[in-house]
């Protein structure tokens, strides 16, 4: 089964990418993989403080994934797989794509205003020709009717 990989954060763009991927997976018999990234914490002199900051970031990421997971189970009947990793976002996504041959598409969404984020800039730019899967960029400005029509 081919999976749609969605990099989740707390933005509207991520929710749009998730809705697209869930609907597409439901229609094609695919699966959805949610990836939450925990950015490396700045070095803190006291180890216990740094560990507490990292644990707090992990708990926030896990809570966000639970909410996202529940929304697509309700909307599309898809039960997504969930992955939480820490590190540089581009490096983590690149490594995950290299590890997993079941990922058929990386689904990202472009903000309605402003320039592209770092993931779109990287994967649609310098790395576009070497991706092991499709890259789908969903405009975040799409309304529900347009999103439904395109999936």
C-alpha positions as CSV (number, residue, x, y, z in Angstrom):
1,X,0.0,0.0,0.0
2,X,1.4,3.4,-1.0
3,X,1.4,6.1,1.7
4,X,1.1,9.9,1.5
5,X,3.6,11.5,3.9
6,X,2.4,14.7,5.5
7,X,4.8,16.8,7.7
8,X,2.6,18.1,10.5
9,X,2.9,21.3,12.4
10,X,0.4,23.7,13.9
11,X,-0.1,25.7,10.7
12,X,-3.2,25.9,8.4
13,X,-1.0,24.7,5.5
14,X,-0.3,21.4,7.3
15,X,-4.0,20.9,7.9
16,X,-4.7,21.5,4.2
17,X,-2.0,19.0,3.2
18,X,-3.5,16.5,5.6
19,X,-7.0,16.9,4.3
20,X,-5.8,16.5,0.8
21,X,-3.7,13.4,1.6
22,X,-6.5,11.8,3.6
23,X,-9.1,12.2,0.9
24,X,-6.7,11.0,-1.8
25,X,-5.7,8.0,0.3
26,X,-9.4,7.1,0.9
27,X,-10.2,7.3,-2.8
28,X,-7.1,5.3,-4.0
29,X,-6.9,2.7,-1.2
30,X,-3.7,4.3,0.1
31,X,-2.5,5.2,3.6
32,X,-1.4,8.4,5.4
33,X,1.8,8.8,7.4
34,X,2.0,11.8,9.7
35,X,5.4,13.1,10.6
36,X,5.9,15.5,13.5
37,X,9.3,17.2,13.7
38,X,10.9,18.3,16.9
39,X,13.5,21.0,16.2
40,X,16.8,20.5,18.1
41,X,16.8,22.7,21.2
42,X,19.4,25.3,21.6
43,X,22.1,24.1,24.0
44,X,21.2,24.8,27.6
45,X,24.0,24.7,30.1
46,X,22.1,22.5,32.5
47,X,21.3,19.1,31.2
48,X,18.0,18.7,33.2
49,X,16.6,21.9,31.8
50,X,17.5,20.8,28.2
51,X,15.9,17.4,28.8
52,X,12.7,19.1,30.1
53,X,12.5,21.4,27.1
54,X,12.9,18.4,24.7
55,X,10.3,16.4,26.6
56,X,7.9,19.4,26.4
57,X,8.4,19.7,22.7
58,X,7.8,16.0,22.2
59,X,4.6,16.1,24.2
60,X,3.3,19.1,22.2
61,X,4.1,17.2,18.9
62,X,2.4,14.1,20.1
63,X,-0.7,16.0,21.2
64,X,-0.9,17.7,17.8
65,X,-0.6,14.4,16.0
66,X,-3.4,12.9,18.1
67,X,-5.7,15.8,17.1
68,X,-4.7,15.5,13.4
69,X,-5.2,11.7,13.5
70,X,-8.6,12.0,15.0
71,X,-9.7,14.6,12.4
72,X,-8.8,12.4,9.5
73,X,-10.3,9.2,11.0
74,X,-13.5,11.2,11.3
75,X,-13.3,12.9,7.9
76,X,-12.0,10.1,5.7
77,X,-12.1,6.9,7.7
78,X,-8.3,6.6,7.4
79,X,-6.2,5.6,10.4
80,X,-2.8,7.2,9.8
81,X,0.6,5.9,11.0
82,X,2.4,8.4,13.2
83,X,6.1,9.2,13.4
84,X,7.8,11.7,15.7
85,X,11.5,12.5,15.0
86,X,13.9,15.1,16.3
87,X,16.4,17.0,14.1
88,X,16.7,19.3,11.2
89,X,13.4,19.1,9.2
90,X,15.0,18.7,5.8
91,X,17.4,16.1,6.9
92,X,14.7,14.1,8.8
93,X,12.3,14.1,5.9
94,X,15.1,13.1,3.5
95,X,16.2,10.3,5.7
96,X,12.6,9.0,6.2
97,X,12.0,9.1,2.4
98,X,15.2,7.1,1.9
99,X,14.2,4.5,4.6
100,X,10.7,3.9,3.4
101,X,9.9,2.5,-0.1
102,X,6.2,2.5,0.6
103,X,5.9,6.3,0.6
104,X,4.4,7.3,-2.8
105,X,4.1,11.0,-2.2
106,X,5.3,13.8,0.0
107,X,2.4,16.1,0.5
108,X,3.1,19.7,1.5
109,X,1.0,22.8,1.3
110,X,2.0,26.3,0.3
111,X,0.8,29.2,2.4
112,X,-1.9,31.4,0.9
113,X,0.4,34.5,1.3
114,X,4.1,34.9,1.4
115,X,6.9,32.8,0.0
116,X,7.3,29.1,0.3
117,X,8.5,27.5,3.5
118,X,11.8,25.7,3.9
119,X,10.5,22.3,3.0
120,X,8.8,23.4,-0.2
121,X,11.9,25.5,-1.1
122,X,14.2,22.6,-0.7
123,X,12.1,19.7,-2.1
124,X,10.7,21.7,-5.0
125,X,14.1,23.2,-5.7
126,X,17.5,21.6,-5.4
127,X,16.2,18.2,-4.3
128,X,13.3,17.9,-6.8
129,X,15.1,15.7,-9.3
130,X,16.4,13.2,-6.7
131,X,13.2,12.5,-4.7
132,X,12.2,8.9,-4.5
133,X,8.5,9.7,-4.7
134,X,6.1,12.3,-6.0
135,X,6.0,15.8,-4.5
136,X,2.5,17.2,-4.2
137,X,2.2,20.9,-3.2
138,X,-1.4,21.9,-2.3
139,X,-2.3,25.6,-2.3
140,X,-3.5,26.4,1.3
141,X,-6.1,28.9,-0.2
142,X,-8.2,26.1,-1.6
143,X,-11.7,25.9,-0.2
144,X,-13.4,22.7,0.7
145,X,-15.2,22.4,-2.6
146,X,-12.0,22.8,-4.6
147,X,-10.2,20.4,-2.3
148,X,-12.9,17.8,-2.8
149,X,-12.9,18.3,-6.6
150,X,-9.1,17.8,-6.8
151,X,-9.0,14.7,-4.7
